[in-house]
Amino acid sequence: MRTDLQGAWKFIHEMEVDGVKPDAFTCSILMKGVKHTSCADDVDKIIGLINRAKVTPDEVLVNCLLDACVRLRNIPRLTSVLEQFKSTGVVPSLHASAMLIKAYGHARRLDSAWELWRELTVDRKISPSEEVFSAMVDACLANGELESAVAVIREMKHALNEFTRGAAVFSALVKACVQRKQLKLAMDVYADMRDISFMCSKVTYNTLIDALVRNGDLDGATAIFRDMGLNNVAPDLISYSTLIKGHCTRGCLEQALQLLSLMQKRGISPDAIVFNSILDGCAHKQMRTLTEQVLKDMEVAEIAPSNFTLSILVKLYGRCTDLDTAFIVVDTYPTKYGFKLNAQVYTCLMSACIANTALPRALEVYERMMAAGCQADAKMYHTLLSGCVRHGDLDAAARLMEEALDKGHSCLERETAENVLFMISRRGRSADLGQKLLDRCEQAGVGVSERVSGAISAGRRCEETPRPRQRNHNKGSGSGTWG
């Protein structure tokens, strides 16, 4: 393509030398040559030729120029082309109007896009084509104008079912509303579309279900799920798994299991996300028997448990005060299913030990984790240090804090460090433990409040100041000795 353009430019030069003036057709041919490459230098050269030869751009040339400039996303160049088009006085076709609206949108000139929209719909009384409609919605979304995009959708809603891209455009609007935390607006425009029996895409339904579940509106999500069936849009794995996870999070395990049964009857195989969601629901309700049945179903479905699955099981057995079983699954699952334990599982196991007043076992898990070369994080140290403070093992807490600080300040949160230091000061260990840890925190960049640092300093001075020996008074004598 570049070689052909070089030859074309050579020919253009010969034309200009011979006094043959290039016209709009000549420039259009050149623009088509860079249509798929959108090279900025080539576009600038063609614009320079248009200006030099005083070419009046026709519709074909302007469309090619706009298309190239939109792809380049260069606003100054795009604005220049727009002004050239405006000066020609040519009445744009619907295709050219769509290109212009799209170009205005990318140039952040939404007012000009609206002006052209009104020129078509009001002044020329032309019904916008699908291309023009899509471009106008795109221009509004590109400028973050959700309400404006909704206005276009509502204006054109009776024609949407006739547009092949209507569902895709509506889906883009719903997605933009959800991303900008405008769920109510998305639901309002969705309600408008229901009035005309507009056929939403599966992507739109899933987007709304996910947003409603995240917002805690399970009733609304279930209603959208029902709408899918009523409109002959078959729910897929994403639809089911999103709703199942929502029910499990709320603790509605029965509804989640009903959905699982329904999706299996419809020939949709559950994946690891679905099984883990249900297992998590079982763990919250401490339902060991159902948990074991779900694990069997996973095995039948040939879905291998993962670290996430294992962390759920550890939480379950920890809540059931069955640490031995928690250790058994941690010891056997990685070998059986071929994965390596991650920090999340180790942290869950430490937390289970601490909750069951087994701090020494939690510390053993930590040593095991370090020996395995697993990277510790701030959450793990927070869990273990909080356990040490709760059970009064300040020496272990001090040792862990130093190891966390050795790994960098990102492994130790300020709140965690302050809790340990404050407990050390209250237990009268500021001199032998507190001051050293405080200095280490400052060196590592872990900022500690003045209240906590002051408590350590005051505690150290108090502990280091010799106390006067108490005077013993002997009855019946006027003298006394120091005891």
Secondary structure, DSSP 8 states (H G I E B T S, - for coil): -HHHHHHHHHHHHHHHHTT----HHHHHHHHHHTTTT--HHHHHHHHHHHHHTT----HHHHHHHHHHHHHHT-HHHHHHHHHHHHHH-----HHHHHHHHHHHHHTT-HHHHHHHHHIIIIIS-----HHHHHHHHHHHHHTT-HHHHHHHHHHHGGGGGG-TTHHHHHHHHHHHHHHTT-HHHHHHHHHHHHHTT----HHHHHHHHHHHHHTT-HHHHHHHHHHHHHTT----HHHHHHHHHHHHHHT-HHHHHHHHHHHHHTT----HHHHHHHHHHHHHHT-HHHHHHHHHHHHHTT----HHHHHHHHHHHHHTT-HHHHHHHHHHHHHHHT----HHHHHHHHHHHHHTT-HHHHHHHHHHHHHTT----HHHHHHHHHHHHHTT-HHHHHHHHHHHHHT-GGGS-HHHHHHHHHHHHHTT-IIIIIHHHHHHHHHHT----HHHHHHHHHHHHHHHS-----EEE-TT-S-EEE-
